Amino acid sequence: MTIANARATRGDRGFTLVELMVAMALGVIVAGGIVSAFLATSTSSLVQTQLAKLQEEGRFAMTALTTDLRMTNAQYCSNVGGQSSNLSNGVMSLDRYLRAPTVLVSGAVFQTALNDNTTAWGTTSGGNTYPASPLVAFTMPSFVSLRGYDCTVSACTPVDPADPKGVGIPQQGTTVGNRVAGSSVLTLRYLDGARGWVLDGINSSITLSGNTVASLTVVPQAGEPALTNFTKGDLMMLADCNSSQVFSATASASTFTPASNYSAVARPSGVTPKLFDFNRDFQTVSYYLQVVDDNNGHKTGALIRRVNGVSGEVVRGIERLDFLYGVMDAAGNTSYRTAADIDSATVCPSSTVSVTGTDPGCLWRSVKSIEVHILMDGQVPLFTLAAPELQYQYYPDTGVVGLSAPDNTSRAVMPSQQGFDNHMLRREFTAVVSIRNYNP
């Protein structure tokens, strides 16, 4: 056999089995490395995407909350102040209701104009018995403008905001549509000063009978509500830069005539009087969390903003919502207290709706700032996360110091108690909001 034939024979022979096995092993190793690198990159990308989304939605939720909280108890241009007094518990409170409207109808009629009302006249709430329905003109109580509710997974204080039934705020639970267990609720009210009709004496005017209002004639101008917004039975509010009055009225074409109220509607004493439809323009805003489903079997919480009885979802991914209420003491220091602490106050200056000398919930008018805490999650479970990556800190969990696992039994509320998966990224957002209209 020639040398050429020998070479051809070896060329036809190809790779040996050992060579093939070595090549395959090397290929598997390389492929495994590529897959591992891909999975690591994919997981990292998912984590980074969730963190970015979590941060953005957390900021958005906090912006929505703080915008409304700043408006608590806002009235129409009445910025006069009251005199301060020291209470027995050291809190500084205002002894005049200069910013609160005077209500000229019965307490029962007044409450029909309010949404999300959990404090009916004469009921016991948070250990306090609230006054019976006033049968004379009265000043709007402070708990109407602001009231909070702190909840564990089993109960709420000072009262469950979902009671009485039909108020519109859902019960706590882990089923989609329930209120998220262990999350707080806050209801605030303010007058939307951008609405209403300006009584300039040219287009819209007031007809007086001595020092009382006989009728009000309204000709809506550009940007003002149509008269058709007024519905029979709505209450009216006449406000200026000194005070405001809530009363009932009858409408005939463009003329409103005060009805039989407990007292006559007084002539406005301030500048630029304005007439409002109280039922429409006095805003009731409630915030709470509701259980929602992402359609993949994973549940999370959604921040709900409920305005005048109509609920709307703000943002998803919020598991916890907590508030603390700042009140000032005689030394000028602000302490932050729970809703139950604020609601338990019964003796404040200038009680106007009770003949017993007590005014349940009167400390709500001394709240000058609100501390907000929310706990955001990534909404989608990431089962590749290591135990340290699942840890988080949430200030209201007073039994936990620093970062800790979701299932730490020292937490006030664990995700599993809310029906949420542990395998999610979680971050806390917090803010302190000054109430611009502090001075009810």
Buried (B, 14 or more C-beta within 10 A) or exposed (E): EEEEEEEEEEEEEEEEEEEEEEEEEEEEEEEEEEEEEEEEEEBEEBBEEBEEBBEEBBBEBBEBBBEBBBBBBBBBBBEEEBEBBBBEBEBBBBBBBBBBBBBBBBBEBBBEBBBBBBBEBEBEBBEBBBBBBBEEBBBBBBBBBBBBBBBEBEEBBBBBBBBEEEBBBBBBBBEEEBBBBBBBBBBBBBBBBEBBBBBEEEBBBBEEEEEEBEBBBBEBEEEBBEBEBBEEEBBBBBBBBBBBBBBBBEBEEEEBEBBEBBEBBBBBEBEEBBBBBBBBBBBBBBBBBBBBEEEEEBBBBBBBBBBBEEBEEBBBBBBBBBBBBBBBBEEEEEEBBBBBBBBBBBBBBBBBBBEEEBBBBBBBBBBBBBBBBBBBBBBBBBEBBEEEEBBBBBBBBEEBEEEBBBEBEEBBBBBEBBBBBBBBBBBBBBBEBEBBBBBB
